[in-house]
Amino acid sequence: MRLARPHGTSGPCLLPVSALILFLLLVGCTSSSISPQAESYSRRPAHLKMDQAILLINYELPIEKLTIYWRSDQCYQCLYQTLAVKDPTKERSSDMAVVDTRHPINLQINDTSGKRELCRKHYRFREFGNYSLWVKANHSSTKNVTCEIIINQNPGYTNLPIIIAFLIYVAVFIVLSLGSFLLRLNSVQNWLYKRMNPVETDRLINSELGSPSRADLGSQDAHQVTWSNVPQRLRSLDTFRGLALIIMVFVNYGGGGYWFFKHQSWNGLTLADLVFPWFVFIMGTSIHLSLTSMLRRGNSRWKLFWKILWRSIQLFLIGLFVINENYCRGPLSWSEIRIMGVLQRLSITYLVVSVLELLFTKPLADPIPQNRTCFLLQDVVLYWPQWLIILVLEAAWLCLTLLLPVDGCPMGYLGPGGIGDFGKYPNCTGGAARYIDYLVLGEGHVYQRPSSNVIYKTTVPYDPEGILGTVNSIVMAFLGLQAGKILLFYKNQHKQVIVRFFTWSLVMGVISAILTKCSTNEGFIPVNKNLWSISYVTTLSCFAFFLLLLIYFLVDVKRVWMGAPFFYPGMNSILVYVGHEVFENYFPFKWKMQDSQSHAQHLTQNLVATSIWVLIAYILYRKRIFWKI
């Protein structure tokens, strides 16, 4: 690991710094200005937490013993859970229960003594609301029972902090747009060019985990550099990487406590499930461009292999010993340490894809001439050995996932266990993926609090960054590698690059539609972040190709957007990721809140912490300090 910095540094650019400071000040005001009224915290019972509401159950029927069950719509094929029981030994006509508000739920009222269902009610409760459920018998007959839900107290609009934060972002965007307009003026540009010296900056940050300059996409003579032909970095790659990284930091910090900014419990997607695959994707893109550039400069493959291996080892060790969930609890114990994790998966993925690229890439691959556009698969056919290996890896994932026998579990089980599948397989969470992790790593060395325990009430440990899922992480990075090949093969042919990005996005989308049957739970292989299923990879690749297409068009083709503010953390991605994990619980990234159940205060804290990392990344960029491993 090293920090790279030239001897000369440029002067500060006050506009982006001022805009970011303005953003921090404006967001910092949200907790005091909106939390009391917008979220109705003054009316919220003290024992209520986020994603909860109060339900008063009133009985108006002669049946002595009733049981109220509930089941979330998000919980696929789940057992009903007990919400309340009318006890015949106690003389009361009502009960109070706390209900979940993240998703609509089904309420089922049963006559426990007669073992029959009386009525059902499907309802979407709102956070911090106060409701009444009236269970009544019509005409004194217990055979005709009705259930009615009444709102006793209107819940607060808890999404208002997001709207206010969005408006603040718009204000900052307007400030930055005004600054961008000023930067287009010739007088301002000439002054900045004299101060910035971008050639030296590109030399420092060009590495396997970074992005090559445009000069690496052609055969331009490096000794004939003037201000008119200064090599420009592909800013779209750093912008994409920074976008994924900043969203990752935000959701890791808590996402304001909103459920839709947290990982999906099992099948399906939320915003938090998008960013890690995108980071893997853009890493694959950078691998191809960087290795091709270094081979073109005469570096030996053996020397590059040892550099790749050393970087992979460093990434793995940082993830194992620095970013470890147990290190704040005291001295690390080998019996409890989690072996796999985000950086560990990145290190293995980087090693495999880089070595695969090193074995087969051509250092002097010629771009396709602009008058030859008929070879639609030229950038695929020339690398058929790589594709063959990737297909073999995917076949191995499919065979292990669907055909590996797991004790006590059905063949090819892809479910969450717990109360899912009507409680038939409570300890089968993840099927073969969990089994392989237990077999290779041991139960004590996997993630102990998987997201599936939120909805499905799973009790067994399960690691979403486990061994089997890493195979599909490699596939994801290889698809990103394909994007890098497109950029090389169709150098300066913007239309062809955009067409091929769109084509790949369409192909990946069609494959996902077939695998999932356009359904969350009913497909052959559902989209699942915990398993890193192949449909998850194709779906996120579909999004990644299309998003890269948009960013490439706006940033590198039309140049109507410079990629700010995402460009800056994208240039120091490892530092930002490691830093946000290590300093997560320290001021100014976290402080004691007046109300720990306030979305406004959580959102303020998380946005301020995320913005500070953007500010740090910008300052480091201006100082030309880049942490490389």
C-alpha positions in Angstrom: 0.0 0.0 0.0 1.2 3.5 -0.7 0.1 7.1 -1.0 1.1 8.7 -4.3 1.8 12.4 -4.3 3.8 14.6 -6.7 6.2 17.2 -5.5 4.0 20.1 -6.8 0.4 20.6 -5.8 -2.2 22.8 -7.4 -4.0 25.5 -5.7 -7.5 24.9 -4.2 -10.6 25.2 -6.3 -13.1 26.9 -4.0 -16.3 26.2 -5.9 -16.8 22.5 -5.3 -15.6 22.8 -1.8 -18.0 25.6 -1.1 -20.8 23.7 -2.6 -20.1 20.6 -0.5 -19.8 22.7 2.7 -23.1 24.3 1.8 -24.6 20.9 1.4 -23.4 19.8 4.8 -24.8 22.9 6.5 -28.2 22.6 4.8 -28.5 18.9 5.5 -27.4 19.5 9.1 -30.5 21.7 9.6 -33.0 18.9 8.7 -33.0 17.2 12.1 -34.0 20.3 13.9 -36.4 21.6 11.3 -38.5 18.6 10.3 -38.3 15.9 12.9 -40.9 17.1 15.5 -43.7 17.9 13.1 -43.0 15.9 10.0 -42.7 12.5 11.8 -45.1 13.2 14.6 -42.6 12.0 17.2 -44.3 14.0 19.9 -47.3 11.8 19.5 -45.4 8.5 19.1 -45.4 6.1 22.0 -42.0 5.7 23.6 -41.8 2.0 23.0 -42.5 2.2 19.3 -39.5 1.8 17.0 -39.0 2.6 13.3 -41.1 0.4 10.9 -43.7 -0.2 13.6 -47.3 0.9 14.4 -49.8 0.3 17.2 -52.8 -1.9 16.6 -55.6 -2.0 19.2 -57.6 -5.2 18.9 -61.2 -5.0 20.0 -63.5 -8.1 20.4 -67.2 -7.9 20.0 -68.2 -11.5 19.9 -68.9 -14.3 22.4 -66.1 -16.6 21.5 -63.8 -17.0 24.5 -60.5 -17.8 22.8 -59.2 -16.2 19.7 -55.8 -16.0 18.1 -54.7 -13.2 15.7 -52.0 -14.3 13.2 -50.0 -12.1 10.8 -47.8 -12.6 7.7 -45.9 -10.1 5.7 -46.5 -9.9 1.9 -42.7 -9.9 1.5 -42.4 -13.3 3.2 -42.9 -15.8 0.4 -44.8 -19.1 1.4 -44.3 -18.3 5.1 -46.0 -19.6 8.2 -48.4 -17.2 9.9 -47.0 -15.8 13.2 -49.0 -15.1 16.3 -49.8 -11.5 16.9 -52.2 -11.6 19.8 -54.3 -14.2 21.8 -57.6 -13.5 23.5 -57.2 -15.1 26.9 -60.5 -16.5 28.3 -59.1 -16.3 31.9 -58.8 -12.5 31.8 -61.8 -10.3 31.6 -61.0 -7.8 28.9 -62.4 -6.9 25.5 -59.3 -5.6 23.8 -55.6 -6.2 23.3 -52.7 -4.0 22.0 -50.1 -5.3 19.6 -47.2 -3.8 17.6 -47.4 -4.4 13.8 -44.7 -4.2 11.1 -45.1 -1.4 8.6 -42.4 -2.2 6.0 -44.7 -4.1 3.8 -48.5 -4.9 3.6 -49.5 -7.7 5.9 -52.3 -10.3 6.1 -54.2 -10.6 9.4 -56.0 -13.9 10.1 -58.4 -14.3 13.0 -59.0 -17.9 14.2 -61.3 -19.4 16.7 -58.6 -21.3 18.6 -61.1 -23.5 20.5 -63.1 -24.4 17.4 -60.0 -24.5 15.2 -61.6 -22.5 12.3 -60.8 -19.3 10.5 -63.2 -16.4 11.2 -61.9 -13.7 8.9 -58.9 -12.2 7.1 -57.8 -8.7 6.5 -55.1 -7.4 4.1 -53.7 -4.0 5.1 -50.7 -1.7 4.7 -50.0 0.0 8.1 -48.0 3.2 8.1 -45.1 3.9 10.4 -45.9 5.2 13.9 -49.6 5.0 13.2 -52.3 4.1 15.7 -55.0 1.7 14.5 -57.9 -0.3 15.8 -59.0 -3.8 14.6 -62.7 -4.5 15.4 -63.7 -8.2 15.4 -67.5 -8.3 15.4 -70.1 -11.0 15.0 -73.1 -10.1 12.9 -76.6 -10.7 14.5 -75.0 -12.6 17.4 -73.9 -15.3 15.1 -70.3 -16.5 15.4 -70.5 -18.0 11.9 -70.6 -14.6 10.3 -67.7 -12.5 11.7 -66.4 -9.3 10.2 -63.0 -7.5 10.7 -62.6 -3.8 10.2 -59.5 -1.6 10.7 -60.0 2.1 11.8 -57.3 4.8 11.9 -57.3 6.2 15.4 -54.4 8.7 14.8 -53.0 9.6 11.5 -49.4 8.6 11.3 -46.7 11.1 10.4 -45.3 11.3 6.9 -41.9 9.7 7.6 -40.7 10.0 4.0 -40.6 13.8 4.2 -36.9 13.9 5.2 -36.1 12.2 1.9 -37.9 14.9 0.0 -36.2 17.7 1.8 -32.8 16.0 1.3 -33.6 15.7 -2.4 -34.4 19.4 -2.6 -31.1 20.2 -0.9 -29.3 18.0 -3.5 -31.1 20.0 -6.3 -29.9 23.2 -4.7 -26.3 22.0 -4.6 -26.7 20.8 -8.2 -27.7 24.3 -9.3 -24.7 25.7 -7.6 -22.4 23.2 -9.3 -24.0 23.8 -12.6 -23.4 27.5 -12.3 -19.8 26.8 -11.5 -19.5 24.4 -14.4 -20.8 27.2 -16.7 -18.1 29.5 -15.4 -15.5 26.8 -15.9 -16.4 26.7 -19.6 -15.2 30.3 -20.1 -11.9 30.4 -21.9 -10.3 32.7 -19.4 -11.1 30.4 -16.5 -10.0 27.3 -18.4 -6.7 28.8 -19.3 -6.0 29.6 -15.7 -7.0 26.2 -14.5 -4.9 24.3 -17.1 -1.8 26.2 -15.9 -2.6 25.3 -12.3 -3.7 21.6 -12.6 -1.1 19.8 -14.7 -3.4 16.8 -15.4 -0.6 14.8 -17.1 1.1 14.2 -13.7 -2.2 13.4 -12.0 -3.0 10.7 -14.6 0.4 9.1 -14.2 -0.1 8.7 -10.5 -3.5 7.2 -10.4 -3.2 4.8 -13.4 -3.2 1.3 -11.9 -4.9 -2.0 -12.1 -7.7 -0.8 -9.8 -7.9 2.6 -11.6 -8.7 3.6 -15.1 -6.3 4.3 -18.0 -6.1 7.5 -19.9 -7.4 8.0 -23.4 -3.8 7.8 -24.5 -3.8 4.2 -23.6 -6.6 3.5 -26.0 -4.5 4.4 -29.0 -0.8 4.5 -30.0 -0.2 8.2 -29.5 3.4 9.2 -29.1 3.8 9.9 -25.4 6.7 12.3 -26.0 4.6 14.6 -28.2 2.2 16.1 -25.6 0.9 19.6 -25.9 -2.0 21.3 -24.2 -4.2 20.5 -27.2 -3.6 16.7 -27.0 -3.2 16.2 -23.2 -4.5 12.7 -22.5 -7.9 12.8 -20.8 -9.0 10.0 -18.4 -12.1 8.1 -19.2 -14.0 10.0 -16.5 -17.1 7.9 -17.0 -15.4 4.9 -15.4 -14.3 6.8 -12.3 -17.8 8.4 -12.1 -19.5 5.1 -12.3 -17.2 3.6 -9.6 -17.7 6.6 -7.4 -21.5 6.5 -7.8 -21.6 2.8 -6.7 -19.2 3.6 -3.9 -21.1 6.6 -2.5 -24.4 4.7 -2.5 -22.6 1.8 -0.8 -21.3 4.1 1.9 -24.7 5.6 2.5 -26.5 2.3 2.8 -23.7 0.9 5.0 -24.2 3.9 7.4 -27.9 3.0 7.7 -29.7 4.7 4.8 -31.7 6.9 7.2 -33.2 3.8 8.8 -35.5 3.3 5.8 -36.2 -0.3 4.9 -35.9 0.3 1.2 -32.3 1.5 1.7 -31.4 -1.8 3.3 -30.6 -5.2 1.7 -33.5 -7.3 0.6 -34.3 -10.1 3.0 -34.1 -12.8 0.3 -35.4 -12.6 -3.3 -35.8 -9.3 -5.0 -33.9 -6.0 -5.1 -33.5 -2.8 -3.1 -31.2 0.1 -3.8 -28.6 -1.4 -1.4 -28.5 -4.6 -3.5 -27.3 -2.7 -6.7 -24.1 -1.1 -5.7 -21.6 -3.9 -4.9 -22.1 -5.7 -8.2 -21.7 -2.4 -10.0 -18.4 -1.8 -8.2 -17.3 -5.3 -9.3 -18.4 -4.6 -12.9 -16.5 -1.4 -13.2 -13.4 -3.1 -11.6 -13.5 -5.6 -14.5 -13.7 -2.8 -17.0 -10.6 -1.1 -15.5 -8.7 -4.4 -15.4 -8.8 -4.9 -19.1 -7.9 -1.3 -19.9 -5.1 -1.1 -17.4 -3.5 -4.4 -18.2 -3.6 -3.7 -21.9 -1.9 -0.4 -21.2 0.9 -1.8 -19.1 1.5 -4.7 -21.5 1.7 -2.1 -24.3 4.4 -0.2 -22.3 6.5 -3.3 -22.3 5.8 -4.7 -18.8 6.4 -8.5 -18.6 3.4 -10.7 -17.8 5.3 -12.4 -15.0 6.1 -9.1 -13.3 2.4 -8.1 -13.6 1.3 -11.4 -12.2 3.3 -10.8 -9.0 1.9 -7.3 -8.7 -1.7 -8.6 -9.2 -1.1 -11.4 -6.6 0.4 -8.9 -4.0 -2.5 -6.5 -4.4 -5.0 -9.3 -4.0 -3.3 -10.5 -0.8 -3.4 -6.9 0.5 -7.0 -6.5 -0.2 -7.9 -9.8 1.4 -5.9 -9.0 4.6 -7.4 -5.6 4.9 -10.9 -7.1 4.7 -9.9 -9.9 7.2 -8.2 -7.9 9.9 -9.0 -4.2 9.4 -12.7 -4.3 8.2 -14.0 -6.9 10.5 -17.3 -6.7 12.4 -15.7 -8.2 15.6 -12.7 -6.0 16.0 -14.5 -3.3 18.0 -15.7 -5.9 20.5 -12.2 -6.5 21.8 -9.2 -8.6 20.7 -9.9 -10.7 17.6 -10.5 -14.3 18.3 -9.8 -16.8 15.5 -12.8 -18.9 16.6 -15.1 -16.0 15.7 -13.5 -14.1 12.9 -15.4 -13.8 9.6 -13.1 -15.1 6.9 -15.1 -13.9 3.8 -16.4 -10.3 3.3 -16.7 -7.6 0.7 -13.0 -6.9 0.3 -12.1 -10.6 0.5 -14.5 -11.3 -2.4 -13.1 -8.3 -4.3 -9.6 -9.6 -3.9 -10.4 -13.1 -5.2 -12.5 -11.7 -8.0 -9.7 -9.3 -9.0 -7.1 -12.1 -8.9 -9.0 -14.6 -11.0 -10.2 -12.1 -13.6 -6.8 -10.3 -13.8 -4.9 -13.6 -14.3 -7.4 -14.7 -16.9 -6.9 -11.5 -18.7 -3.1 -11.7 -18.4 -3.1 -15.1 -20.0 -5.0 -14.3 -23.1 -5.0 -10.5 -23.7 -3.0 -9.1 -26.6 -0.9 -6.1 -25.7 -1.2 -4.5 -29.2 -4.8 -5.3 -30.1 -5.8 -3.1 -33.0 -9.1 -1.2 -32.9 -11.7 -2.0 -35.5 -11.5 0.5 -38.3 -14.5 2.9 -38.5 -15.5 1.5 -41.9 -15.8 -2.1 -40.6 -18.8 -2.4 -38.4 -20.2 -5.8 -39.6 -18.3 -7.9 -37.1 -20.7 -7.5 -34.3 -19.1 -10.3 -32.1 -15.5 -9.5 -33.0 -14.7 -8.3 -29.4 -16.1 -11.7 -28.2 -14.8 -14.1 -30.7 -11.1 -13.1 -30.3 -11.3 -14.0 -26.6 -13.1 -17.3 -26.9 -10.7 -19.1 -24.4 -11.7 -16.6 -21.7 -15.4 -17.1 -22.4 -15.0 -20.9 -22.4 -13.4 -20.7 -18.9 -16.1 -18.4 -17.7 -18.8 -20.7 -19.0 -17.1 -23.6 -17.2 -17.1 -21.7 -14.0 -20.8 -20.9 -14.4 -21.6 -24.5 -15.2 -19.8 -25.4 -11.9 -21.9 -22.9 -10.0 -25.1 -24.3 -11.5 -24.1 -27.9 -10.8 -23.0 -27.2 -7.2 -26.1 -25.1 -6.5 -28.7 -27.4 -8.0 -27.2 -30.8 -7.7 -25.0 -30.9 -4.5 -26.7 -33.0 -1.8 -27.2 -31.2 1.5 -28.3 -33.1 4.5 -31.9 -32.4 5.5 -32.6 -30.1 2.5 -34.2 -30.8 -0.9 -31.9 -30.9 -3.9 -31.3 -27.5 -5.4 -32.8 -25.6 -2.5 -32.6 -21.8 -3.0 -34.8 -20.7 -0.2 -34.2 -18.7 3.0 -35.1 -21.4 5.5 -36.7 -20.2 8.7 -40.4 -19.8 8.4 -40.2 -19.8 4.6 -41.5 -22.7 2.6 -44.1 -23.1 5.3 -41.5 -23.9 7.9 -40.4 -27.2 6.2 -36.7 -26.5 6.0 -35.8 -24.1 8.8 -32.1 -24.8 8.8 -31.6 -25.0 5.1 -30.9 -21.3 4.5 -29.0 -20.9 1.2 -28.8 -24.6 0.4 -25.5 -25.6 -1.1 -24.0 -22.1 -0.6 -24.3 -22.3 3.1 -23.2 -26.0 3.2 -20.0 -25.3 1.3 -19.1 -22.3 3.6 -19.7 -24.5 6.7 -17.6 -27.3 5.1 -14.7 -25.2 4.1 -14.7 -22.3 6.6 -16.6 -23.6 9.6 -19.9 -22.3 11.0 -18.1 -19.8 13.3 -16.3 -18.1 10.4 -19.4 -17.0 8.4 -21.7 -14.0 8.8 -23.8 -14.5 11.9 -26.6 -12.0 11.2 -27.9 -12.5 7.7 -30.6 -10.2 6.2 -32.9 -13.2 5.9 -33.5 -13.2 9.7 -35.5 -10.0 9.4 -38.5 -11.4 7.5 -37.9 -15.1 7.5 -36.7 -15.5 11.1 -33.8 -17.6 10.2 -31.6 -18.7 13.0 -28.6 -20.3 11.3 -25.6 -18.2 10.2 -25.3 -17.5 6.5 -22.7 -15.4 4.6 -23.8 -13.4 1.6 -20.2 -13.0 0.5 -19.5 -16.7 0.7 -17.4 -19.0 -1.5 -20.0 -20.2 -4.0 -21.3 -16.7 -4.7 -17.8 -15.6 -5.5 -17.9 -17.6 -8.7 -20.7 -15.4 -10.0 -18.8 -12.3 -8.7 -16.1 -13.4 -11.1 -18.6 -13.6 -13.9 -19.9 -10.1 -13.1 -16.4 -8.7 -13.3 -15.8 -10.5 -16.6 -18.9 -8.9 -18.0 -17.4 -5.6 -16.9 -14.2 -6.7 -18.6 -16.2 -7.0 -21.8 -17.2 -3.3 -21.5 -13.5 -2.5 -21.4 -12.9 -4.5 -24.6 -15.7 -2.6 -26.3 -14.0 0.7 -25.4 -10.7 -0.5 -27.0 -12.1 -2.2 -30.1 -14.3 0.8 -30.9 -11.9 3.6 -29.9 -13.3 7.0 -30.8 -16.4 5.4 -32.4 -18.8 6.7 -29.8 -21.9 5.5 -31.7 -20.6 1.9 -31.9 -19.7 1.9 -28.2 -23.1 3.1 -27.2 -24.8 0.6 -29.5 -22.8 -2.3 -28.1 -23.4 -1.2 -24.5 -27.1 -1.1 -25.3 -27.0 -4.5 -27.0 -25.3 -6.1 -24.0 -27.8 -4.5 -21.7 -30.7 -5.9 -23.8 -29.1 -9.4 -23.9 -28.6 -9.5 -20.2 -32.1 -8.3 -19.6 -33.6 -11.0 -21.8 -31.6 -13.7 -20.0 -32.8 -12.4 -16.7 -36.4 -12.4 -17.9 -36.1 -16.0 -18.9 -34.4 -17.1 -15.7 -36.9 -15.3 -13.4 -40.0 -15.5 -15.6 -40.3 -11.8 -14.8 -41.3 -12.8 -11.2 -39.7 -12.2 -7.9 -40.2 -15.7 -6.5 -41.6 -17.9 -9.2 -38.8 -18.1 -11.7 -36.3 -20.9 -12.4 -33.5 -19.0 -10.6 -34.8 -15.8 -8.7 -32.8 -12.6 -8.4 -31.1 -13.0 -5.1 -28.2 -10.9 -3.6 -27.6 -13.4 -0.8 -26.9 -16.2 -3.2 -25.4 -14.0 -5.9 -27.6 -16.0 -8.3 -26.9 -16.0 -12.0 -30.1 -14.1 -12.6 -28.8 -11.5 -10.1 -25.7 -11.1 -12.1 -27.4 -10.8 -15.5 -30.0 -8.3 -14.0 -27.3 -6.1 -12.5 -25.2 -6.4 -15.6 -28.2 -5.2 -17.6 -28.4 -2.2 -15.4 -24.7 -1.6 -15.3 -24.3 -1.6 -19.1 -27.1 0.8 -19.5 -26.0 3.1 -16.7 -22.4 3.1 -18.1 -23.9 4.0 -21.5 -25.6 7.0 -20.0 -22.6 8.2 -18.0 -20.2 7.6 -21.0 -22.5 9.6 -23.2 -22.9 12.5 -20.8 -19.3 12.6 -19.5 -17.0 11.5 -22.2 -18.9 12.0 -25.4 -21.0 15.2 -24.9 -19.0 16.4 -21.9 -22.1 18.1 -20.4 -21.3 16.7 -17.0 -17.8 16.3 -15.4 -18.9 13.5 -13.2 -18.9 15.5 -10.0 -19.2 14.7 -7.2 -18.9 11.0 -7.8 -15.7 11.3 -9.8 -13.6 12.2 -6.8 -14.4 9.2 -4.5 -14.1 7.0 -7.6 -10.5 8.0 -7.9 -9.7 7.0 -4.3 -12.2 4.1 -3.9 -10.2 1.8 -1.7 -9.3 4.7 0.8 -13.0 5.8 1.0 -14.3 2.3 1.5 -11.8 1.3 4.1 -12.0 4.7 5.8 -15.8 4.7 6.1 -15.7 1.2 7.7 -12.9 1.9 10.1 -14.2 5.4 11.3 -17.9 4.5 11.1 -18.5 5.0 14.9 -16.4 8.1 15.3 -17.4 11.8 15.2 -18.1 13.5 12.8 -19.4 10.4 11.0 -21.6 9.5 14.0 -22.9 11.3 17.0 -25.5 10.7 19.7 -29.0 11.5 18.5 -31.7 13.0 20.6 -34.2 10.5 19.1 -32.8 7.2 17.9 -36.1 6.4 16.2 -36.1 9.6 14.1 -35.7 9.0 10.4 -34.8 12.7 10.0 -31.9 12.4 12.4 -30.7 9.2 11.0 -30.9 10.5 7.5 -29.1 13.7 8.5 -26.3 11.7 10.2 -25.9 9.3 7.3 -25.9 12.0 4.6 -23.5 14.2 6.5 -21.1 11.2 7.0 -21.3 10.2 3.3 -20.8 13.8 2.2 -17.8 14.2 4.4 -16.2 11.3 2.5 -16.9 13.0 -0.8 -15.3 16.1 0.6 -12.3 14.1 1.8 -12.0 12.5 -1.6 -12.2 15.9 -3.3 -9.5 17.4 -1.1 -7.2 14.4 -1.7 -7.8 14.8 -5.5 -6.9 18.4 -5.3 -3.7 17.6 -3.4 -3.1 14.7 -5.8 -3.0 12.1 -3.1 -4.2 8.7 -4.1 -4.0 5.5 -2.0 -3.0 2.6 -4.2 -2.4 -1.0 -3.2 
